[in-house]
Amino acid sequence: MSAFQLKFYAVFLLVFLTAFPSFGLAEDISALVAKRLSQDGKTLDLSRLKIGTSGAKQLAGMESIAGITTLYLQGNKIKYRGIKALAKSPNLAGLKHLDLWGNMLGDLGLKAISESPYLVQLESLKLWKNEISDDSIGLMVASKNFTNLKTLMLNDNLISPEGAEILASADGLTQLTTLNLFRNEIGDEGALAFANSQNFPNLESLYMGQNNITDQGAVALIESQYFPQLKVLDLALNPLSEATTMAAFKANRKRKVQIIYR
């Protein structure tokens, strides 16, 4: 075969796979599931396998995943249409732990999860680095799907003070023990909203680093009386000064809380 023919076939194959990205994928996804499903059928780890939107759609239709309670899909770029398919799948009705780090879900993706008739037993939801903004936080707060949620990770997203205020007002997230909002833009307004919220009585770990929080918001969080179970308060990489240091020192004399502020 000549060099010209090889180049022609290579270009043809590239165009074909671009036009039909799911070609041959069903068999691949089935093989991946068979290989990565735990022996008890409860945990499926497909992290960083680049299954994309097409792979997520294939996965949603597989009856072999009907028994799973934990699903890891980090870094697969399944996007909105992928999570939409999964959210509509009755095969995931028993899911309790869902990790969707780095999947470009956007607000429509969180909307799909919030409106799912099947994702109603979640105890852990990890949505970091998914381009989520205030627009979908309101839908999440209004949803009845998250009443069992204990871990919520929304770090590395686009949440502003307004979104933080909406989240802090949620009365359906009272079971949360871990809330991660690291590297958003909630500012002092968002911090104050949480400091004055009585909706998180079981919270043990609160991560609010790199959120443009100053001493005003940090001190309010440290001195808040509404986190009786708190063990870790992470305020690292915020523009804080001696006022926060003193508040942390005084707080640690009264109760054992690890306060990170540098």
N, C-alpha and C positions, 0 to 999 in steps of 0.2 A: 504494500500500500504506500502510495506516494505521500510526501509531506503535505501536499495540498489537500489530499483526501482525508488525512488525519485531522488537519485543521478544520475541514468542513464538518466532519462528524463531531468534533469537539464542540464547535459552535452550535450545531444542530441539537446536541444533547443538552447544552446549557439553556437554549431557548425552550426546549421541551420541558425541562424540569422547572423552569420559571413559570411556564404557562400551566403546568399540571403538577404543583408541588406535592400533592398527596399520592402521586403515582408510586405504588409499591409500599406505601406507608402503613397500610393496615397490617400487613404481615410483619413489618418491623415493630410496630407498636405491640402487637400480640406477643412477639418474641421478647420484647423488653419487659412487658408485664409478667410473663412467665418466669423471666430471669430475676426480676427485682421485687416480686411479691414475696413477703415473708412467709415462712412455713405455715404459720397459723392463719394466713390470709387476711391479717388485720392491718398490715403496714405496706404501703407501696411507695418506693423512693425512685422518682424519675428526675431527680435534680440534675440540672445543667446538661441535658441531653438534646437540647435544641429541637424539641418535638414540634414547636410552633403551634399556630392556630389549627392546622389540619390534624396534627397529632392529638390535640386536646379534644377535637370533635370525634375522632376515632375512639379515644379513650372513654368518652362519655357514653358511647353505645355498647360498651363491653360488659356483658353480664358477669364476667369473671371477677370484676372488681366490686360486686354488690356487697361483699362482707367487710370491706376495709373501713377502718375507723381513723386511720392516719394517712394523709397524702402529702408527699413532698414534691413540689413542682418548681423549685427555685430556678431562676435563670433560664426559662424556656421560651420567653417571648410569645406566650399564647395569646396575648392581647384581649381586647374586649370580646370578640366573637368566640374565642376559645373558652373563656370563663363563662360566657353566656350559655354555651352548650353544656358545660359541666354543671352549671347551676340548675339546668332544666332536666338533669339526669336522675331518675329514681334510683339508679344504682349507687348513688352517693348519699342516700337517705340516712345512713348510719354514721356518717362522717363526724368526727369530733375534733380532729386536729388538721388544719389546712395551712400549708406554708406556700405562699405565692410570691416570695421575694423576687423582684426584678423581672416582672412579666409584662410591663407596659400596659397595665389594665386601664388606667385612667379612671375618671369619675363614672363612666358607663359600666366599668367592670365592678366597682363597688356597688353600684345600683343593682346589677344583676344578682350579686350575692345577697343583698338586702331584700330583694323581692323573690328570692328562690323559695319554692314550696317544699324543697327537700333539705336545704342546708339549715336546719332548724335546731340541731343538737350540738353546734360548734362550742367547744370549750377553749380552743386556741386558734387564733386567726392572725397570720403574719403577712402583712401587706406592705412591708417596707420597700421603698424605692419603686413606686408604681404610679407616680405622677397624679396622685390623689390630691384634690383641693377641697375647698369649703363646699363646693356645689353638691358633693355626694355625702358629706358628713351629716347633713340634715336628714337625708334619707336613711342613713344608717341608724341614727338616733331614734327615728320614728318606727323602725322595723322591730318586729317581735322575734326576729331570728337570733338575737344575741343575748337573751336573758340568762343563758348558761355560761356565757363567755367569762373565762378567767384570765386569759392572756390576749392582749391586743397590741400589736406592733404596727405603728403607723409612722415609724421613723423614715427620714429621707424622702419626705413628700412635700406638698405645697400648701400646708395648712397655715392660715393666717390667724391673727387674734380673733377674728369673727368665727372662724371654724372651731377654734379652741373653746370659745364661749358656748357654742352650740354643743360641743362634746361634753363640756363640764356640766351642762344642764340636763344631760341624759339621766333619766330615772330608771332606765332598763339595763344598766350596766353595773348594778350593785354588787355582782359577784366577782368583779375584776380584782385580781391580786397583782397583776403586772400590766402597766401601761407605758408604752415607749413612744415618745414624741420627739426623740432626738433629731436634730437638724431639720427643723421646720422654721416657721417665722411667727411663733405665737406671741412673742414680746411680753411686756409687763401686763398688758390687758388680759392676755390668755392665762398667764400665771396667776393673776389675781382671781380670775374666774374659777380656777381649780382650787385655789386656797380657800375660797368662800363657799365651795360646793359641798353639800352634805350627801352626795350621791355615790361616794366611794369608800364606804366604811370598812371594806375588806382589803383595801389596797396595801400591798406590802412593798412594791418596787415601783418607783415613778422616775422615768428618765426624761429630762427636759434640757439636756445639754445642747449647746449651739442653737439657741433660739432667740438671740438678741434680748435676753432677759437681763435687766439691771438689778441693782440692790433692792429696789422697791418690790419687784416681783419675787425675787429670791427670798428675801426676809419674810414676806407674807407666806410663802410656801413652807419655810422652815418653822414658822411660829403657828401655822394653822393647827387648830384643834380637831379638824375633821378627818384626820388620817390616823386613827388610833392603832392600826396594825402596821404602820409604816416601818420598814427596816432599812430601805435604801432610797435616798433621794439624790439623783444625779443632776447636777447643774453645771457640769464642766463646759468649758469653752464659751462661757458667757462673759460679758464685760462687767465683772464684779469687783468690788473693792473690800476695804476693811470692815464695812458695815455687815456684809454677808459673813465674813470670817467670825466676827463677834457673835452674831446670831447663831451660827453653827456651833460655836463653842458653848454658849449658854444652853442650847437645845440638847447637846450631848451630855450635859451635866444632869438633865432632868430625865432623859430616856435614851435608850440605846438605839440610835439611828445613824447609819453610815451616810454622811452627807459629803458628797463629792462636788467641789466647787472650783477646781483649778484645771 
